[in-house]
Amino acid sequence: MPKPTKRTLDPVLEAELKDIYAEIERRPLQRECMLRTGCCHFRLTGVTPLVTMAEALFAAKGVRASGRVKLKPHPDGTCPLLGVDGKCTIYQHRPFGCRTHFCQPAGGPYPRKQVADLIQRLEALDEKLQHHEGSRPFVAALGDVLH
Ligand code: SF4
């Protein structure tokens, strides 16, 4: 496996990451997201998604695809990728944490045991990237790979 640059994700690794994300959708865990976006207001919830390096690189691709080259911090601590219309601006590229963390009215976060195998696959991807530092807070990790 060729070592990717720090800024982009090798197509083979990207395909594996997309398969992990697709597998989440295939799991029969009922959740009713009503687009309240509370989970995107990190300071309110006190919870910031953690991401692997592969996820940060994939999210960066989404940021660039939306025409931006860097993040503008939100003054109230909201995710800088939440659009003014209340929708995620990188929805197809959003990380695992955003796909599995739901507020209580929507059904609550996915139980870890239901997705532990997928977390292991995410970690294995970072091994292939030779990134051994583990997951990091989303906005900081994304900012680093966008620089
Ligand atoms: S990436 Fe999208 S879904 Fe995730 S916290 Fe930011 S705006 Fe919300």
Backbone and ligand atoms as CSV (ligand in chain L), in Angstrom:
chain,resi,resn,atom,element,x,y,z
A,1,MET,N,N,0.848,-1.195,0.000
A,1,MET,CA,C,0.000,0.000,0.000
A,1,MET,C,C,0.892,1.256,0.000
A,2,PRO,N,N,0.769,2.125,-1.008
A,2,PRO,CA,C,1.604,3.327,-1.022
A,2,PRO,C,C,1.250,4.265,0.119
A,3,LYS,N,N,2.276,4.906,0.668
A,3,LYS,CA,C,2.014,5.857,1.747
A,3,LYS,C,C,1.404,7.124,1.156
A,4,PRO,N,N,0.206,7.524,1.604
A,4,PRO,CA,C,-0.427,8.710,1.023
A,4,PRO,C,C,0.237,9.980,1.525
A,5,THR,N,N,-0.035,11.060,0.813
A,5,THR,CA,C,0.438,12.331,1.330
A,5,THR,C,C,-0.380,12.648,2.566
A,6,LYS,N,N,0.035,13.651,3.305
A,6,LYS,CA,C,-0.711,14.029,4.502
A,6,LYS,C,C,-2.059,14.634,4.156
A,7,ARG,N,N,-2.207,15.160,2.959
A,7,ARG,CA,C,-3.386,15.973,2.639
A,7,ARG,C,C,-4.526,15.227,1.954
A,8,THR,N,N,-4.229,14.097,1.335
A,8,THR,CA,C,-5.275,13.395,0.597
A,8,THR,C,C,-5.284,11.922,0.985
A,9,LEU,N,N,-6.407,11.302,0.678
A,9,LEU,CA,C,-6.583,9.895,1.022
A,9,LEU,C,C,-6.455,9.057,-0.245
A,10,ASP,N,N,-5.628,8.030,-0.172
A,10,ASP,CA,C,-5.466,7.108,-1.295
A,10,ASP,C,C,-6.846,6.552,-1.689
A,11,PRO,N,N,-7.122,6.412,-3.001
A,11,PRO,CA,C,-8.443,5.931,-3.434
A,11,PRO,C,C,-8.842,4.584,-2.835
A,12,VAL,N,N,-7.879,3.696,-2.641
A,12,VAL,CA,C,-8.208,2.379,-2.058
A,12,VAL,C,C,-8.673,2.551,-0.610
A,13,LEU,N,N,-7.982,3.406,0.126
A,13,LEU,CA,C,-8.360,3.643,1.519
A,13,LEU,C,C,-9.683,4.415,1.592
A,14,GLU,N,N,-9.872,5.320,0.651
A,14,GLU,CA,C,-11.152,6.057,0.624
A,14,GLU,C,C,-12.317,5.092,0.370
A,15,ALA,N,N,-12.115,4.125,-0.515
A,15,ALA,CA,C,-13.173,3.145,-0.793
A,15,ALA,C,C,-13.500,2.340,0.462
A,16,GLU,N,N,-12.469,1.990,1.226
A,16,GLU,CA,C,-12.699,1.244,2.472
A,16,GLU,C,C,-13.466,2.117,3.470
A,17,LEU,N,N,-13.094,3.378,3.561
A,17,LEU,CA,C,-13.787,4.280,4.485
A,17,LEU,C,C,-15.262,4.427,4.081
A,18,LYS,N,N,-15.508,4.595,2.803
A,18,LYS,CA,C,-16.898,4.707,2.340
A,18,LYS,C,C,-17.683,3.433,2.649
A,19,ASP,N,N,-17.023,2.293,2.568
A,19,ASP,CA,C,-17.705,1.028,2.872
A,19,ASP,C,C,-18.068,0.949,4.350
A,20,ILE,N,N,-17.190,1.475,5.204
A,20,ILE,CA,C,-17.495,1.516,6.643
A,20,ILE,C,C,-18.714,2.400,6.877
A,21,TYR,N,N,-18.721,3.565,6.247
A,21,TYR,CA,C,-19.855,4.475,6.409
A,21,TYR,C,C,-21.145,3.838,5.861
A,22,ALA,N,N,-21.022,3.136,4.739
A,22,ALA,CA,C,-22.207,2.486,4.157
A,22,ALA,C,C,-22.718,1.390,5.085
A,23,GLU,N,N,-21.800,0.714,5.756
A,23,GLU,CA,C,-22.198,-0.357,6.668
A,23,GLU,C,C,-23.019,0.194,7.836
A,24,ILE,N,N,-22.688,1.402,8.290
A,24,ILE,CA,C,-23.495,2.009,9.362
A,24,ILE,C,C,-24.949,2.101,8.911
A,25,GLU,N,N,-25.127,2.521,7.668
A,25,GLU,CA,C,-26.486,2.688,7.144
A,25,GLU,C,C,-27.227,1.353,7.062
A,26,ARG,N,N,-26.468,0.274,6.863
A,26,ARG,CA,C,-27.106,-1.039,6.717
A,26,ARG,C,C,-27.508,-1.642,8.059
A,27,ARG,N,N,-26.989,-1.084,9.146
A,27,ARG,CA,C,-27.311,-1.667,10.458
A,27,ARG,C,C,-28.736,-1.277,10.864
A,28,PRO,N,N,-29.482,-2.219,11.412
A,28,PRO,CA,C,-30.885,-1.942,11.729
A,28,PRO,C,C,-31.062,-1.224,13.062
A,29,LEU,N,N,-30.434,-0.071,13.200
A,29,LEU,CA,C,-30.569,0.719,14.427
A,29,LEU,C,C,-31.471,1.908,14.120
A,30,GLN,N,N,-32.666,1.859,14.620
A,30,GLN,CA,C,-33.645,2.895,14.285
A,30,GLN,C,C,-33.333,4.210,15.000
A,31,ARG,N,N,-33.196,5.262,14.235
A,31,ARG,CA,C,-33.002,6.597,14.793
A,31,ARG,C,C,-33.858,7.570,13.995
A,32,GLU,N,N,-34.393,8.572,14.661
A,32,GLU,CA,C,-35.265,9.555,14.020
A,32,GLU,C,C,-34.627,10.923,14.110
A,33,CYS,N,N,-33.691,11.212,13.234
A,33,CYS,CA,C,-33.072,12.537,13.242
A,33,CYS,C,C,-34.063,13.560,12.694
A,34,MET,N,N,-34.334,14.595,13.473
A,34,MET,CA,C,-35.281,15.632,13.058
A,34,MET,C,C,-34.545,16.917,12.690
A,35,LEU,N,N,-33.256,16.774,12.427
A,35,LEU,CA,C,-32.426,17.907,11.994
A,35,LEU,C,C,-32.470,19.068,12.978
A,36,ARG,N,N,-32.484,18.734,14.260
A,36,ARG,CA,C,-32.429,19.800,15.273
A,36,ARG,C,C,-31.027,20.388,15.349
A,37,THR,N,N,-30.062,19.656,14.866
A,37,THR,CA,C,-28.646,20.058,14.807
A,37,THR,C,C,-28.034,20.319,16.184
A,38,GLY,N,N,-28.717,19.912,17.235
A,38,GLY,CA,C,-28.147,20.099,18.572
A,38,GLY,C,C,-26.790,19.426,18.696
A,39,CYS,N,N,-26.642,18.278,18.023
A,39,CYS,CA,C,-25.378,17.545,18.128
A,39,CYS,C,C,-24.241,18.279,17.426
A,40,CYS,N,N,-24.547,19.273,16.602
A,40,CYS,CA,C,-23.503,20.048,15.904
A,40,CYS,C,C,-23.069,21.255,16.738
A,41,HIS,N,N,-23.768,21.509,17.852
A,41,HIS,CA,C,-23.426,22.627,18.734
A,41,HIS,C,C,-22.579,22.079,19.885
A,42,PHE,N,N,-21.295,21.955,19.612
A,42,PHE,CA,C,-20.422,21.225,20.532
A,42,PHE,C,C,-20.370,21.839,21.921
A,43,ARG,N,N,-20.389,23.152,21.986
A,43,ARG,CA,C,-20.262,23.778,23.305
A,43,ARG,C,C,-21.529,23.527,24.129
A,44,LEU,N,N,-22.652,23.452,23.469
A,44,LEU,CA,C,-23.905,23.185,24.174
A,44,LEU,C,C,-23.949,21.756,24.676
A,45,THR,N,N,-23.542,20.833,23.822
A,45,THR,CA,C,-23.633,19.415,24.192
A,45,THR,C,C,-22.463,18.979,25.047
A,46,GLY,N,N,-21.333,19.692,24.913
A,46,GLY,CA,C,-20.130,19.264,25.617
A,46,GLY,C,C,-19.481,18.065,24.959
A,47,VAL,N,N,-19.947,17.711,23.761
A,47,VAL,CA,C,-19.406,16.549,23.055
A,47,VAL,C,C,-18.915,16.974,21.673
A,48,THR,N,N,-17.639,16.732,21.415
A,48,THR,CA,C,-17.078,16.992,20.085
A,48,THR,C,C,-16.707,15.661,19.460
A,49,PRO,N,N,-17.101,15.432,18.212
A,49,PRO,CA,C,-16.744,14.145,17.598
A,49,PRO,C,C,-15.231,13.978,17.514
A,50,LEU,N,N,-14.780,12.753,17.737
A,50,LEU,CA,C,-13.383,12.405,17.517
A,50,LEU,C,C,-13.279,11.738,16.152
A,51,VAL,N,N,-12.188,12.002,15.463
A,51,VAL,CA,C,-12.028,11.410,14.131
A,51,VAL,C,C,-10.643,10.786,13.984
A,52,THR,N,N,-10.594,9.778,13.155
A,52,THR,CA,C,-9.311,9.197,12.764
A,52,THR,C,C,-8.694,10.092,11.694
A,53,MET,N,N,-7.436,9.817,11.365
A,53,MET,CA,C,-6.780,10.594,10.313
A,53,MET,C,C,-7.480,10.378,8.968
A,54,ALA,N,N,-7.843,9.132,8.670
A,54,ALA,CA,C,-8.518,8.856,7.398
A,54,ALA,C,C,-9.807,9.666,7.303
A,55,GLU,N,N,-10.531,9.746,8.395
A,55,GLU,CA,C,-11.778,10.511,8.379
A,55,GLU,C,C,-11.521,12.002,8.196
A,56,ALA,N,N,-10.473,12.498,8.838
A,56,ALA,CA,C,-10.140,13.918,8.687
A,56,ALA,C,C,-9.801,14.233,7.236
A,57,LEU,N,N,-9.047,13.334,6.599
A,57,LEU,CA,C,-8.678,13.556,5.197
A,57,LEU,C,C,-9.905,13.517,4.299
A,58,PHE,N,N,-10.815,12.615,4.589
A,58,PHE,CA,C,-12.032,12.514,3.771
A,58,PHE,C,C,-12.930,13.737,3.994
A,59,ALA,N,N,-13.046,14.174,5.240
A,59,ALA,CA,C,-13.839,15.376,5.524
A,59,ALA,C,C,-13.221,16.598,4.837
A,60,ALA,N,N,-11.877,16.639,4.801
A,60,ALA,CA,C,-11.199,17.760,4.123
A,60,ALA,C,C,-11.557,17.784,2.646
A,61,LYS,N,N,-11.690,16.612,2.073
A,61,LYS,CA,C,-12.100,16.540,0.670
A,61,LYS,C,C,-13.486,17.169,0.495
A,62,GLY,N,N,-14.359,16.907,1.451
A,62,GLY,CA,C,-15.693,17.501,1.405
A,62,GLY,C,C,-15.651,19.009,1.554
A,63,VAL,N,N,-14.768,19.480,2.423
A,63,VAL,CA,C,-14.634,20.932,2.615
A,63,VAL,C,C,-14.180,21.577,1.304
A,64,ARG,N,N,-13.159,20.977,0.683
A,64,ARG,CA,C,-12.650,21.535,-0.581
A,64,ARG,C,C,-13.719,21.467,-1.666
A,65,ALA,N,N,-14.487,20.380,-1.686
A,65,ALA,CA,C,-15.539,20.238,-2.694
A,65,ALA,C,C,-16.609,21.307,-2.524
A,66,SER,N,N,-16.730,21.812,-1.302
A,66,SER,CA,C,-17.734,22.865,-1.073
A,66,SER,C,C,-17.157,24.250,-1.366
A,67,GLY,N,N,-15.935,24.280,-1.881
A,67,GLY,CA,C,-15.346,25.545,-2.314
A,67,GLY,C,C,-14.549,26.286,-1.267
A,68,ARG,N,N,-14.307,25.650,-0.141
A,68,ARG,CA,C,-13.518,26.311,0.904
A,68,ARG,C,C,-12.134,25.693,0.993
A,69,VAL,N,N,-11.197,26.452,1.503
A,69,VAL,CA,C,-9.846,25.912,1.678
A,69,VAL,C,C,-9.456,25.875,3.148
A,70,LYS,N,N,-10.200,26.573,3.987
A,70,LYS,CA,C,-9.944,26.472,5.418
A,70,LYS,C,C,-11.237,26.727,6.192
A,71,LEU,N,N,-11.185,26.449,7.486
A,71,LEU,CA,C,-12.374,26.575,8.317
A,71,LEU,C,C,-12.417,27.931,8.990
A,72,LYS,N,N,-13.602,28.442,9.106
A,72,LYS,CA,C,-13.778,29.685,9.861
A,72,LYS,C,C,-14.417,29.305,11.199
A,73,PRO,N,N,-13.704,29.509,12.297
A,73,PRO,CA,C,-14.267,29.093,13.600
A,73,PRO,C,C,-15.597,29.774,13.869
A,74,HIS,N,N,-16.480,29.030,14.480
A,74,HIS,CA,C,-17.786,29.582,14.828
A,74,HIS,C,C,-17.673,30.229,16.209
A,75,PRO,N,N,-18.144,31.467,16.364
A,75,PRO,CA,C,-17.942,32.146,17.651
A,75,PRO,C,C,-18.600,31.455,18.840
A,76,ASP,N,N,-19.678,30.710,18.608
A,76,ASP,CA,C,-20.326,30.078,19.765
A,76,ASP,C,C,-19.949,28.599,19.924
A,77,GLY,N,N,-18.899,28.185,19.223
A,77,GLY,CA,C,-18.428,26.816,19.399
A,77,GLY,C,C,-19.181,25.782,18.587
A,78,THR,N,N,-20.071,26.244,17.709
A,78,THR,CA,C,-20.775,25.313,16.830
A,78,THR,C,C,-19.809,24.780,15.780
A,79,CYS,N,N,-20.076,23.607,15.259
A,79,CYS,CA,C,-19.244,23.053,14.195
A,79,CYS,C,C,-19.193,24.044,13.031
A,80,PRO,N,N,-18.003,24.379,12.549
A,80,PRO,CA,C,-17.897,25.350,11.450
A,80,PRO,C,C,-18.463,24.831,10.135
A,81,LEU,N,N,-18.851,23.576,10.111
A,81,LEU,CA,C,-19.396,23.006,8.877
A,81,LEU,C,C,-20.913,23.009,8.853
A,82,LEU,N,N,-21.513,23.535,9.903
A,82,LEU,CA,C,-22.970,23.661,9.922
A,82,LEU,C,C,-23.338,24.902,9.114
A,83,GLY,N,N,-24.149,24.722,8.078
A,83,GLY,CA,C,-24.516,25.825,7.206
A,83,GLY,C,C,-25.548,26.754,7.835
A,84,VAL,N,N,-25.706,27.929,7.260
A,84,VAL,CA,C,-26.672,28.889,7.793
A,84,VAL,C,C,-28.101,28.367,7.666
A,85,ASP,N,N,-28.299,27.406,6.766
A,85,ASP,CA,C,-29.625,26.793,6.616
A,85,ASP,C,C,-29.852,25.666,7.613
A,86,GLY,N,N,-28.874,25.461,8.505
A,86,GLY,CA,C,-29.034,24.416,9.516
A,86,GLY,C,C,-28.693,23.023,9.023
A,87,LYS,N,N,-28.082,22.943,7.836
A,87,LYS,CA,C,-27.709,21.623,7.311
A,87,LYS,C,C,-26.191,21.489,7.257
A,88,CYS,N,N,-25.740,20.264,7.377
A,88,CYS,CA,C,-24.310,19.986,7.294
A,88,CYS,C,C,-23.832,20.266,5.874
A,89,THR,N,N,-22.762,21.033,5.745
A,89,THR,CA,C,-22.260,21.386,4.410
A,89,THR,C,C,-21.337,20.312,3.829
A,90,ILE,N,N,-21.010,19.303,4.633
A,90,ILE,CA,C,-20.199,18.183,4.093
A,90,ILE,C,C,-20.909,16.864,4.406
A,91,TYR,N,N,-22.191,16.852,4.247
A,91,TYR,CA,C,-22.999,15.714,4.710
A,91,TYR,C,C,-22.455,14.363,4.229
A,92,GLN,N,N,-22.104,14.264,2.948
A,92,GLN,CA,C,-21.611,12.981,2.415
A,92,GLN,C,C,-20.227,12.628,2.966
A,93,HIS,N,N,-19.533,13.628,3.482
A,93,HIS,CA,C,-18.172,13.411,3.987
A,93,HIS,C,C,-18.100,13.490,5.506
A,94,ARG,N,N,-19.229,13.612,6.168
A,94,ARG,CA,C,-19.217,13.780,7.632
A,94,ARG,C,C,-18.646,12.527,8.285
A,95,PRO,N,N,-18.002,12.716,9.436
A,95,PRO,CA,C,-17.313,11.572,10.054
A,95,PRO,C,C,-18.244,10.597,10.769
A,96,PHE,N,N,-17.653,9.507,11.181
A,96,PHE,CA,C,-18.357,8.411,11.856
A,96,PHE,C,C,-19.143,8.922,13.063
A,97,GLY,N,N,-18.504,9.796,13.859
A,97,GLY,CA,C,-19.163,10.297,15.062
A,97,GLY,C,C,-20.470,11.001,14.736
A,98,CYS,N,N,-20.504,11.729,13.636
A,98,CYS,CA,C,-21.726,12.428,13.232
A,98,CYS,C,C,-22.780,11.447,12.726
A,99,ARG,N,N,-22.331,10.292,12.282
A,99,ARG,CA,C,-23.254,9.284,11.754
A,99,ARG,C,C,-23.801,8.370,12.837
A,100,THR,N,N,-23.197,8.392,14.013
A,100,THR,CA,C,-23.602,7.458,15.068
A,100,THR,C,C,-24.020,8.145,16.362
A,101,HIS,N,N,-23.797,9.464,16.434
A,101,HIS,CA,C,-24.195,10.176,17.647
A,101,HIS,C,C,-25.525,10.888,17.409
A,102,PHE,N,N,-26.548,10.458,18.088
A,102,PHE,CA,C,-27.866,11.080,17.970
A,102,PHE,C,C,-28.288,11.596,19.336
A,103,CYS,N,N,-29.033,12.694,19.317
A,103,CYS,CA,C,-29.532,13.234,20.588
A,103,CYS,C,C,-30.589,12.278,21.152
A,104,GLN,N,N,-30.915,12.460,22.411
A,104,GLN,CA,C,-31.881,11.547,23.050
A,104,GLN,C,C,-33.243,11.563,22.353
A,105,PRO,N,N,-33.792,12.749,21.952
A,105,PRO,CA,C,-35.084,12.707,21.260
A,105,PRO,C,C,-35.040,11.890,19.965
A,106,ALA,N,N,-33.850,11.793,19.364
A,106,ALA,CA,C,-33.725,11.028,18.118
A,106,ALA,C,C,-33.435,9.553,18.367
A,107,GLY,N,N,-33.234,9.196,19.649
A,107,GLY,CA,C,-32.986,7.794,19.954
A,107,GLY,C,C,-31.687,7.543,20.688
A,108,GLY,N,N,-30.853,8.598,20.783
A,108,GLY,CA,C,-29.597,8.454,21.532
A,108,GLY,C,C,-28.460,7.915,20.682
A,109,PRO,N,N,-27.243,8.064,21.183
A,109,PRO,CA,C,-26.070,7.576,20.446
A,109,PRO,C,C,-26.140,6.065,20.230
A,110,TYR,N,N,-25.533,5.595,19.157
A,110,TYR,CA,C,-25.453,4.157,18.929
A,110,TYR,C,C,-24.647,3.521,20.060
A,111,PRO,N,N,-25.107,2.411,20.607
A,111,PRO,CA,C,-24.295,1.698,21.600
A,111,PRO,C,C,-22.964,1.276,20.978
A,112,ARG,N,N,-21.890,1.485,21.717
A,112,ARG,CA,C,-20.555,1.193,21.175
A,112,ARG,C,C,-20.442,-0.259,20.704
A,113,LYS,N,N,-21.056,-1.169,21.444
A,113,LYS,CA,C,-20.912,-2.583,21.063
A,113,LYS,C,C,-21.537,-2.873,19.699
A,114,GLN,N,N,-22.462,-2.010,19.272
A,114,GLN,CA,C,-23.111,-2.222,17.969
A,114,GLN,C,C,-22.220,-1.794,16.814
A,115,VAL,N,N,-21.210,-0.970,17.130
A,115,VAL,CA,C,-20.366,-0.440,16.057
A,115,VAL,C,C,-18.875,-0.659,16.338
A,116,ALA,N,N,-18.572,-1.487,17.349
A,116,ALA,CA,C,-17.170,-1.680,17.739
A,116,ALA,C,C,-16.338,-2.226,16.583
A,117,ASP,N,N,-16.929,-3.118,15.789
A,117,ASP,CA,C,-16.173,-3.678,14.656
A,117,ASP,C,C,-15.845,-2.605,13.620
A,118,LEU,N,N,-16.764,-1.651,13.462
A,118,LEU,CA,C,-16.519,-0.578,12.491
A,118,LEU,C,C,-15.444,0.378,13.010
A,119,ILE,N,N,-15.442,0.599,14.316
A,119,ILE,CA,C,-14.388,1.435,14.907
A,119,ILE,C,C,-13.028,0.769,14.696
A,120,GLN,N,N,-13.004,-0.544,14.834
A,120,GLN,CA,C,-11.744,-1.266,14.595
A,120,GLN,C,C,-11.292,-1.124,13.149
A,121,ARG,N,N,-12.243,-1.136,12.248
A,121,ARG,CA,C,-11.880,-0.964,10.822
A,121,ARG,C,C,-11.347,0.447,10.577
A,122,LEU,N,N,-11.939,1.427,11.253
A,122,LEU,CA,C,-11.416,2.800,11.125
A,122,LEU,C,C,-9.988,2.878,11.647
A,123,GLU,N,N,-9.750,2.225,12.772
A,123,GLU,CA,C,-8.403,2.246,13.350
A,123,GLU,C,C,-7.405,1.521,12.440
A,124,ALA,N,N,-7.882,0.459,11.791
A,124,ALA,CA,C,-6.997,-0.282,10.875
A,124,ALA,C,C,-6.617,0.594,9.681
A,125,LEU,N,N,-7.543,1.431,9.262
A,125,LEU,CA,C,-7.234,2.355,8.161
A,125,LEU,C,C,-6.103,3.297,8.557
A,126,ASP,N,N,-6.149,3.781,9.781
A,126,ASP,CA,C,-5.083,4.682,10.229
A,126,ASP,C,C,-3.750,3.947,10.346
A,127,GLU,N,N,-3.809,2.667,10.669
A,127,GLU,CA,C,-2.557,1.886,10.671
A,127,GLU,C,C,-1.954,1.885,9.275
A,128,LYS,N,N,-2.811,1.716,8.272
A,128,LYS,CA,C,-2.318,1.720,6.888
A,128,LYS,C,C,-1.768,3.095,6.506
A,129,LEU,N,N,-2.302,4.121,7.124
A,129,LEU,CA,C,-1.797,5.478,6.886
A,129,LEU,C,C,-0.542,5.770,7.712
A,130,GLN,N,N,-0.171,4.793,8.522
A,130,GLN,CA,C,0.954,4.948,9.443
A,130,GLN,C,C,0.727,6.123,10.394
A,131,HIS,N,N,-0.525,6.255,10.780
A,131,HIS,CA,C,-0.898,7.274,11.762
A,131,HIS,C,C,-1.239,6.526,13.045
A,132,HIS,N,N,-0.429,6.733,14.062
A,132,HIS,CA,C,-0.577,5.919,15.274
A,132,HIS,C,C,-1.000,6.751,16.484
A,133,GLU,N,N,-1.372,7.978,16.262
A,133,GLU,CA,C,-1.686,8.850,17.411
A,133,GLU,C,C,-3.128,8.719,17.887
A,134,GLY,N,N,-3.937,7.957,17.175
A,134,GLY,CA,C,-5.315,7.777,17.593
A,134,GLY,C,C,-6.223,8.900,17.117
A,135,SER,N,N,-7.480,8.822,17.538
A,135,SER,CA,C,-8.474,9.809,17.105
A,135,SER,C,C,-8.261,11.139,17.810
A,136,ARG,N,N,-8.689,12.206,17.120
A,136,ARG,CA,C,-8.510,13.561,17.664
A,136,ARG,C,C,-9.824,14.324,17.519
A,137,PRO,N,N,-10.001,15.403,18.293
A,137,PRO,CA,C,-11.201,16.228,18.124
A,137,PRO,C,C,-11.330,16.693,16.671
A,138,PHE,N,N,-12.533,16.611,16.166
A,138,PHE,CA,C,-12.800,16.785,14.749
A,138,PHE,C,C,-12.267,18.093,14.165
A,139,VAL,N,N,-12.632,19.206,14.727
A,139,VAL,CA,C,-12.300,20.492,14.103
A,139,VAL,C,C,-10.785,20.714,14.069
A,140,ALA,N,N,-10.089,20.346,15.143
A,140,ALA,CA,C,-8.635,20.503,15.172
A,140,ALA,C,C,-7.974,19.602,14.141
A,141,ALA,N,N,-8.428,18.354,14.071
A,141,ALA,CA,C,-7.835,17.409,13.120
A,141,ALA,C,C,-8.088,17.859,11.685
A,142,LEU,N,N,-9.275,18.342,11.433
A,142,LEU,CA,C,-9.614,18.801,10.091
A,142,LEU,C,C,-8.812,20.045,9.721
A,143,GLY,N,N,-8.695,20.963,10.660
A,143,GLY,CA,C,-7.915,22.170,10.411
A,143,GLY,C,C,-6.476,21.844,10.043
A,144,ASP,N,N,-5.905,20.848,10.704
A,144,ASP,CA,C,-4.507,20.481,10.443
A,144,ASP,C,C,-4.319,19.948,9.026
A,145,VAL,N,N,-5.239,19.114,8.563
A,145,VAL,CA,C,-5.042,18.529,7.227
A,145,VAL,C,C,-5.441,19.512,6.122
A,146,LEU,N,N,-6.161,20.547,6.467
A,146,LEU,CA,C,-6.499,21.564,5.456
A,146,LEU,C,C,-5.354,22.543,5.244
A,147,HIS,N,N,-4.448,22.638,6.199
A,147,HIS,CA,C,-3.352,23.604,6.077
A,147,HIS,C,C,-2.365,23.189,5.010
L,1,SF4,S1,S,-19.669,17.711,10.273
L,1,SF4,FE1,FE,-21.790,18.156,9.772
L,1,SF4,S2,S,-23.019,16.682,10.971
L,1,SF4,FE2,FE,-20.933,16.723,11.857
L,1,SF4,S3,S,-21.050,18.213,13.533
L,1,SF4,FE3,FE,-20.338,19.322,11.680
L,1,SF4,S4,S,-22.213,20.151,10.741
L,1,SF4,FE4,FE,-22.854,18.567,12.226
